[in-house]
Amino acid sequence: MKATVIEPRIAVNIPYDKKLDVATVVFLSDGTNVEAKTVAEVDEKNATKTNGRRVRFVEPGTVFVGPVRLRALKKPSPDTRNAVGAARANALDMVGHKFKSIDVGDPLRFKQGGKVIGAGTVQSFEAQIVLDAALPAGVATPLEIRKAVAGAKVGGTIAGNVLTVTTSRPDQGDAIVLSGSGKLLGAVVTATPSKTTCELDRAAAELAPLGAKVDFQPLKSGDKIGVAANAPAAGVADLTYTPEVLGSSPANGFVLITDASKPKTTLAREITSRKYDAIVVDPNLPGVVANQYDVDRFDFAKPDIPNLTLSTDTRIQLAAGVNLTAKAIQVVEIGAPALAANGGAPAATVIAGGRFTMAALPDLLPNRFILISGGGKDEMNVVKAITADLTLDRKIAFDAAGGDIDVAPLAPSGLVYDATAVDATHLVVQPKAGGVDTQFPRFVEGAIVQTIFGGKTEQYLVASKPDGCVITLAGGSPGAAIAAAANGTVQLLAPADPGNGTWRLGMNGKPVGPLPTDHVAADVWGEAPFAALPRSLAFVQGRKKTFVANATAVAYTVTPLSPTTVPAGAATVSTYGAAQSFYAATFVQIGTDITLTETYGGVAPPMGPNAVVTRPGRRREVGGRPSQEPRLPRAHAHATGAGVRPALHGLLPALRHRRAHRTGERHRSSLHLRLRRGNDHHRQRQCLRERRRCEWSELRQGCEGRADAGGRHQVRVPRREERPGVCRQRGWIRRRPRAGAALLFRQHAHERHQ
């Protein structure tokens, strides 16, 4: 089905014992950066005590690259504010704010245009007022600022900086406000030469605009406005301070400023304007400072979780009404909204029975997304299986009822021994390699060897136990070059790495045509292993019997995942050049939105209508993790290469081996390529449990038994059908019965022939 990649979700795993509800706002910080995010969903379905709970957030993107601290927030207190502007960077004006309370360290979330644009914390309160005159040099900080309350007016005269009054003369250190000619000026008495005169701290030039006749009023200290940690620079009348009450800084009136000297010095000044009364935001104020901000102020709540790591969960959007019931899905980037393939040259195909017969594959692999074009129609599809029809250089007498055929690659291994032909099927192997003496050559029955006689290379099986240095060959191609008394070489052929993450090139193979046949069809991973032919291959039928041949030609049959609607006839199959695929072991669907988790392989596709979703019928795992190719080749042991543990460790040449579950009797194997599954450990544990269950339940099952001379009870367990994860048990299991145990045996009808 076609889908659209939408904005991914930022997500985090929180401990299993911590709880977060949907719509909760959380505050994230790493010591430098901060973010506020809203919980979009909590994945309770896939929560485990080991991995915790997956929490995804509404807001996209993140600045964090390392561990973060997550703190839940209570319900917000909202307000609309403006930035201070050029007067103070990262400051938000708070005059007339509507917050019930606000303090340093409180978390904030900022919105513009209805969208969350960032977060921060209150770093400090800060206000700035403009005075009618700069402060004198040398004032000791910090400076305490208080409102000045004026008293009753008293008349007087000014001459220079001396005030003369007839009554109520102010004392030294008193602050007063003078008025005259419609002007006001604050001053402090510095000296009292007589009972009717006093000197002021203001210069004559400052007092002259008042005129000779003035009134004065005493100024008393009122409410504290704030504290200035630093004095303004010389000649600067702007006073910056920390307000006592945020948003209440005066824009006019008189203030008394007291420094920290001993004895303290007080100055009287008039406020001509207020530049700002604001909060400073840490680390910075986001967005466009010229626009209004919608600000949410929060209180912290529980939980408080440190050392978390954020990650991204890809999201796709399906058509309305589509409900996924699969355990896993695959997403493929098609590269463009239009249905146009651009990868490689299309290969000519013939569509018959819903499958494509192809002479070559345009970079096709199982699960590769393709475009099928034919009959004037284009169709998107997925490769489900690729079957290779191998033409061999000899006819092989496969067993018609011998089971499926596995195809394994072979490569020369070890020394190249000198050899002399006794006849076409017998060689005397010399303890020499290229004329140099070597150790005594040892070949075993069932081994695969390569000979070179008369310049012709052939492959054979060692048909029987060697007679000293004489080996007997079988299974060669027609027209073999070995003749009596001829000299040549012989070398062991051993299993090679197929390069696809497994031990084989093909599986689920079947002989084609009447037996003996020189054609074998097997499911393969692609055409790369057969690019250079001929190639020596081992054919293992039913895990019991091995044959050897050279593949000389190959043709391919491709089966699509969905039945094709392209009409039968000539067609083309194309791949997408920049396609990226990845697989989700789990996903969460909310409406039409699918959130992918535990993705593997490739990178997330860009946003847009450029994804196709395929739904495997069930989740499959290889090596403890979801398979990257969950479809084909079909087998519990398949894998697809990078990042997936090989299904089998390799093929090992062997002469004799015991049965997989210790039947107690040694036998000579006709299968000389031992197969070891990559998930042996898991299967062996299941087999062990099954064996123990069989041993303890065999009396209840009514198995055939007898006692040997040593008094030990021997039980033949009925043959069980082999299925994945369950061992096949056969033969005698020795177990001494408990003393006094009553033994009852019954022979099964299907066991009497054994």
N, C-alpha and C positions, 0 to 999 in steps of 0.2 A: 504494500500500500504506500501511497505517496504521503509525505509529511513535510512539515516546515520546522527548521531549527529556530528556536526562539531564545530569548535572553537566558543565559545559564543562571543557575542558583549558586550563591555562595553558601557553603555548608560547613558544619563542624560536628564532630562526634563528642558528646558530653558523657560523663560517667553514668553508668546504668542507674545509680542510686540518686541522681539529680533529676529534677523535674523542671520543665519549661512548658508553658501553655502557648497555643497558637495566639497570635496578636500581641504577645508580650514584646516589649521593646527592651533590647539588651545593649549594654555599653561595652565596647571592645577597645582595648588599649594595649600598647606594647612598650610603654615608657616614653615614646616619642609621638606616635600618631594615635588618633582616636577615631572611632566610628560608632554610630548608633544604627542598629538594624532591627527590623521587626520580624518576628518569627512567622514564617509562612506555613510551615508544616513540621511536624515531629513524626518521624518514621518509627512508630511503635511496632509495626508488623515485623520488621527485621532487626529489632533491638535485641542485643545479647549482653550478658554480663561481661564478656570479653571486649567487645567492640563498643559497647555503650549504645546511646541513642543518637541517631542522625538527625540533626536539626538544620533546616534550610531557612534562608532569610529572603525577604521580599526585595530589599534593595540590592541592585547588581554591583559587581566590582568590589575590589578591596585593595588597600595599599599595603597590607601586611604581608610579610614574607617569612616571618619567624613566629615564635610562640606568642600568644596573646592571652590576656586576662578577660574573662567574660563576667559581667555583673548585670543581673536583672535590674530593671527599673520599675518604679511604681507609676501610677497614672500621671500624665503630664499636667503642668500648669501652663496654658498657652498665653501668648501675647504677640503683638505686632510691633516691631522696632525698626529703627533706622541706624545705619552705621554713622559713626561720628564724621568720617570722611578724612580729609587731609590733615586735620588737626591732630589726630591720633590714629595710627594704624591698628587694625584688629580690635577696635573698640566699638561697642554697641551702646548708643545713647539710651539712658534709662530714666530720663525726666518724665514723670507721670506714668511709670510702668504699672502694670496690673498684677504682677506676681504677688501671691500671698506672702511669700518669703523667698529670699535668695541669699546665698552665702558663697564665699570663696570655696572652690572645689566642687560646686554643684555641676552635674552634667547637663549639657544643652544639646538640642537638636535643631538644625536650621533647615528651613524650607523656603524656596522661591518658586513661584508659579505652580504651587501645589505639589512640588516634588522635593523629596529629601535631597539636600545638596551637601550635607556634611554634619559634623558634630564637633563639640569642644567642651571645655570646662571653664568655669569662671576662675581666671588667674588672679584678678585683683579688682578692687573698686578704685576709680580714679576720676577726679574732677579738676577743672581748670577755670579760674576766674581771672578777669582783667582788672587791675587796680588803677586808681587815679594817678599813682606815682610809684616808681620803683622803690624797693626797699634799700636802705643804706647798706653800704658794704660792711662786711664783718659781722653780720647777725649770726648768732649761734643756732644751729639746727639740732633737733627738729623744732618746727614752729607750730604752736598751737593757735588755731583760728576759732574765734568766737564771734557771735553776733553782738553788736553794740546797741544798747537801749538808751535813747536820748531822754534827758530830764527837762526841767523848766528853763525857759529862756531868760537870760540876764543881759542887759545892755552894756556896751563898752566901746572903746576906741582902739584902733590899731595904728601903731607907728613903727615901721620896720617889722621886727618880729616880736615886739613887746605889746602885750594886751594890757590895757588899763581899765579898771572897773571901779565903781564906787561901793559895791557891796558884793558879797558871796564870791570873793576871789578864789579860784581853784588852787589846790596845793600842788607841790612838785610831784610829778609822776601821774597826775590825773589826765585822763583823756577827755577832750572836748570836741564839739563840732561848731564851727564858726559859720555864720551866715551874713551875707551882705551883698547888696547890688544884685540880688537874685541868684547868688552863687553859694555853694557849700564847700567846706574844707575841714577835714579832720586833722587834729593836732594833739600833741602831748606836751604838758608843761615840763620844762627842763629846769627852771629856776624861778624863785620868787624874791626879787630884789627888795620889794616893800609890801606893805599891807594892801596896796591897791594895784600893784603891777606884777606881771609874770612874763617870763620868756618862754617862747614856744619852739618846738623842734622843726618847724617849717621855716624855709628861707623867706626873706622879705619879698622876693620876686613871686613866690607862690601865694603870699598873703595879699599882695597889692590889688589883684582883681576884685577883692571883697570891698574895697573902699575904706575910708577912715572910720566911719561909724558902722559897728557890727553888733550882732547878738551872738552869744555863745550858749551852748547847752552842755551839761556834763554827760559823758557817755559811761554807762555802767556795763559790766560784762554780762552777756546773756548766754544762750545755749551754745554748746560746742558744735562747730560745723565740721571740723576735721583737723588733721595733722599733716603738715608738709614735711616730708623727709629731707628735702633739699630746698635751699633758697634759690630764687631765680638768678640768672646771670646778671652782672652789673648793667644797669640801665634798662633791664627788661621788667615790665610791669605784670607779666603773666605768671600767676602763682598756681602751681600744680600740687594737689594734695589728695589724701585719701579721705573721702567723705565719711562722716560719722553715720549718716543715714543715706543710703543710696537713693538718688533721684531727688534729693531735697536741697541741693546746693543753691544758694541765692543767686539771683541775676542782678541785684542792685542792693543798696543800703550800705551801712557802715559796719566794719568789722574791726575787732581788736586782735592784733597779731603779737603774740608773746614768744620771745625766743628762749633758748635754754641756758643763757648766761646767768652768772651769779654776781650781783643781784640781777633779776630778770629785767629785760627791756621790753616795753610795750610800745607798739606803733598803732596809730589810728589811720585807717584807709577806707576810701569809698570804693565800692565795686561798681565799675562802669558797665560790665557785661559778663556773661557766663559763656565760655566756649563749649564746654561739655560737662556732663555728669554721667559717667558710663561705667560699663564693665569691660575689662580687657579679657579677650578670649584666647585660650591656649588650645592648640598650638597656633591657630590663625583663624581669621574670619573667612569662611568660604563664600563662593558665589560672586555676584556682581554687587559691589559695595554701594553703587548708586541706586539700587533697587531696595524695596522694603523686604524685611525678613519676617517670616512667621517663626517664632521662637518657642520651643517647648522646653520648659525647665522641669527636671525630674529629681526624685529622691532615689537613692540606691536601695535595693532589696536583695533577697536571696533568690537563687544561689549566687555565690561568688566563686568562680572556677578559674584557676591559673593554668598556664602552660598548655593551651589548646592550639591546634593547628587548623587553619582554614583551608578549604579546598573548593573546587568548582564541580558542580554536578550539571552535566549537559541536559537540556530540555528540548523536547520536540512537541509539536502540536499536530494532532490528528484531525481528521474530519469529524464533524459532529456525529454522535451516535455510535462511534467505534469503541468497543470495550475489549481491551486485551486480556486474555485469560492465560497467556503463556507464562512460563517461568523465566524466560530470557528472550531478548530481542537483539537483532543485529541492525545497525544503522549504517547505511552506505551513502557517501556523498556523491551525488551525480554530477557535480561541478558547475551546473548552470540550470536556471529554471526551465529552459527549453529542452526538449527531448532530442539532443544531438550528441552522438558519440564522437570522441576525438582521440581515442587511444588505439594506435596501431592500424595496420591495413586489414580491412575485413577479409575473412577467409570464406571461400566458396563452400557452401554446405548444401545438403539435400535433406529436407525435412520429411521424415517418414515415421509414422506411428508416434509422433510427438517428440522424436529424438533427432539429433543432427549427426549425420555421418560426415566426418571432416578428415582431410588429409593432413592438416596442420592446425595447431591451436594458436589463436592470436592472444597469447599471454593469458590463457584461461586457467583458472584454478577452481576447485570446489568452493562454492560460496561466493565466487566472483560475480559482481553485478554486470549484466550484459544488455545490449540492445540487439534485438532480432529484427531484421528487415527483410520482407519478402512479400510478393503478391500485392505491392502497393500499400503495405501496412507496416508500421513500426510498433514494437512491443518491448517493454522493459521486463526483464526476468532475472533469475539467479541460477547459476550452475549448481545443480544438485549432485551430479555424478559425472565422472569422465571414465570411460571404458576404453582400454587399449586392446586392439586386436593384433597380437604379435605373430608374425610369420617366422617360423623356426627353420634352422638349416637341416633338421632331421625329423623324422616321424617318431613320436613317443607313444608307447602303449600305456596310457594312463588307465587307472582303474575306473570303470564307468560308475561304480558306487563308492569310490574312494574318498569323496568329500571335496571341499574347495581346495584350490591351488593358490599357494603364496609364491610370489616371484621375488627372489632375492638377488642382489648384484654380487658378482664374484670378481676377485682381483688376484693376480699372482702373489704368492707369499713364500718366503724362505729361499733356500738355495736352488739353483738350476742344476740338477744332477745330469751327468752324462749317462746315456742309456744305449743299449744294443737290443734290437728287435729279434726275438726268437721266431715269432710269426706276427700276424696282424693284430693279435690280442694279447701277446705276452712280451714283456720287456724284462731285460736284466739291467737293474739299476746299479750303476757303479758308484763307489764311495769317492767320487770326484766331481768337481764343479769347474768347468772350463779347464780341465786338465790338472787342477790343483787338488791334492788329497784332502778329503773331508772326513767327518765322522760317518759312521755307518748309516746309510739312508734308512729311514723308517717310514713306511706308508702303511696305513691301516685299512681294513676292509670298510668300504663305504666312502672313503675319501674321494674328493674330486681333484683331478689332476689335469694339467695341460702339457701336451707333448708338441715337440717341433721336430719333424722328420721331413727331409727333402724340401725344406723351406715352407712347409705347410703346418699351420697351427691347428691342433685339434683338442677337444675336451672329452674326458672320459670319467667314468666311475671305476674305482678299484672294486672288482666284482667279488673277490674272495680274499681270505686271509693269505698274505704273501708267503711264498715258499722261499724263505731265505731272502735273496735279492731279486727274486722273480715275482713280478706283480702281474695280475690278470686284469685286463681292461674290458669294459663293456659300455654300451650306450653311446658309441661314437657316431659320427655323421657318415652318410654314404660316401664311398670313394675315399676312404681313409688312406693316408700316405704311408702308413707303416708297412714295411716289407721285411722279410727275413734277412738277417745279417746287416740290416741298415743301422747306421749310427745316428743318434739324435739326442734330445734332452727331454727331461720330465721335471715338472715343478708342481707344487701343491697350489690349488686354487682355494682361497679362503673368502668368507663373507666380507663385503666392503660396506662402508657407510653410504647409504643411499642419499644422504643430504636432505632428508625431509623430516627429520626428527623421529623416525621410526627405524625398524630394522629391515624394511622391505620396500620394493618399488611398486608392487601391486598386490592386491588381495581379492578375495572372493572370486578367484579365477575358475574358469570352466574350459574344458577342451572343446574345440569347435570342429564339427564334422565327425565322420565315422572314425573309430579307433583302429589302428594307430593314426595319429594326426600330427600335422606340423603347424597347427594354429591353436593359440590359447588366448582367451579374452579375460582380462582382469581389470578391476577398478584401480585407477592410478591417481596420483596427485597433480600430474601435469606432463608436459612433453619433454621437459629438460633432460630426464634420464635417458631418453631415446633419441636425442639430437644427433649422436654419433653412433651409427650402426656399421658392422655387426657388433654386438656386445654379449659377453658371456653371462649367462643367467642360470640360477638354480631354481628348479620348480619343485616345491615341497607340497605333496598332496596329502591332505588329512593329517598333517603333522606326523606322518608315518613313513612315507617313502619319498626319496629324493631322485630327481632326474636333472640332467644338465643338457644345455643346448645354447646355440647362439641365436639371438634375435636378429634377423636380417632386414625386416621391414615392419612398419607399424601403421595402422589406421585407427582413427578415434571415433567414438560415438559419445555424444554429449547429451545428458538428460537434464532438462530444465526443472527447476523447483515447482513451478506452476505449469499446468498443461497449457501449451502454447496455442494461441488463436491464429497464428500465421499459417496460411494455407500450405499444403504440401507442395514441394517443388524446390527450385533453386532459391537460395536465400543467402544473406550475409549475417555474420555474428561479429559484433564489435564490443570492445571494452572501453572503459572511461579512463583516460590517461592519468588524471590527477585524483582518482578515487581514493578515499580514505574509508576504512571500515573499522568499526570497533564494536565490542560486544558488552552487553550489560548482564551481569549475573543476577541483578535484582533491579526492579524499577517500581516506581510509584505513580499511579494514575489518579489525577484529580480532574474530573471533567474530561476535556480534550487534551489536557497537558500531561505529558509523560516526563518524569524526572528519572534519569538514568544514574545508577550507582555501580561501583565495582567494575568500571569499564576497562577493557584491555585492547591493546593493539591500535595503532594509528593515533591520529590526533583528532580532537573534536572539530567537526566541520563548521564553517562560518555560518552566521545567521542568514536565513532566507529560505525560499522554497526549494531546497536542494537535497532532500534526504528521502530515502526509501527504507521502509521498515519491513523486515521479514520476521516471522514468528516461528521458531522451532517448536515442535510439538511438546518437548519436555527438555528440562535442563540436563546437560550432560557434563561430566567432569573428567578430566584427565590429569593424573598426577596431583590431585588435590586442588585444582583450580579449574574454572570453567574452560571448556575447550574453545579454542579460537576458530575452529572449523567444525561446528556441531553437526554437520550434515553427512558428508561423505569424504573419503571412502568409509563405508559403513562398517564399523567394528568398535568394540569396546577398547581396543588398543590403539586407535588411530590418533594422530596428532598432526600439526601442520607446520612445525618449524619453530621460529623464534619465540622464546618465552615458554614453550611447552615441553615438559619433560618427555624424552623419547619413550614410546610405548614399550619397546623391547631394547635391551642393552646391546644385543647383537646376536649373530649366529656363531656358534662355536663348534668346530669339528670335534667329533667324539667317536669312539669305537663302541664302548659299552656304557650303559648307565642304568640305574635302578628306576623303577616307575616313580612317578611324581609323588606318590603318597606311600612309599615303602611297603610294597606288597610282600616282602620277605623272600622273594625269589629273584635271582639274577637272570637276566635274559639279554640276548644280543639284539641290539636295536637295528631296525631297518631305516630309522630316521637318524641320519648322521649330522644333522644341523639342529643342535639343541636350541629350543626357543625359550627365552626368558622374558617374561613380561616385565615392563617397567613398573607396574604396580604390584609386583610379586609380594611385597611386604604386606600390603592390605589383604590380598587374596589368601596368603598363607595364614594370616590370623583368622580369617573366616573359615578356612579349611580346618584349622586346629580346633576351633569351636565346634565345627560340624563333626569332626572325628570323635571328640569327647562325648558329644551328644549321642553319637551312634553307639559308643562303647557302653554307656550307662543305660541306654534304652533298648539294647538288643534283645534282652530277655522278654520284655513286654512286646516287642515286635514279632517274636517267634522265629528267631533265626536258627539255622542249622548249626549244630555244634558237636564237639567230641572232646574227650580228654586224652592227653598224651601220656607217655610213660612217666613223666615227671610230675604228674598230678595237676598240670596246668590245663586250663580250659581253653580250647581253640574254637573260635567262632568265625564262620564265614558270613560276612555281612552281605545282604542282597545288593546287587548292583543298583546304583542310583543314577538317574538321569543327570548329566552335567548341565548346570546352568551357571550364569555369572555369579561368582562369589561362593559357590558350593562345590566341594571337592567330590570327585568320583572315587568311591572306595571299593576296593576289590581285593580279594585274597584273604589270608589268615591273620587275625589279630590275636595275639597271645595275651591272656589275662588270667591271673589266678583268682578263683572265686573266693568269697569270704567264707570263713569257717561256719559250718552249719547252714549255709544257704541252700535253699531248695531250688533245684534247677529243672526247668521244664523246657523241652525243645520241640519245635515243630518244623518240618521241612516245607519250604515254599515250593509250589509247583514249578515256578519258573526257575528254581535253582537246581532241580533234579538233573538237568542235563550237564551240569558242571562237574 
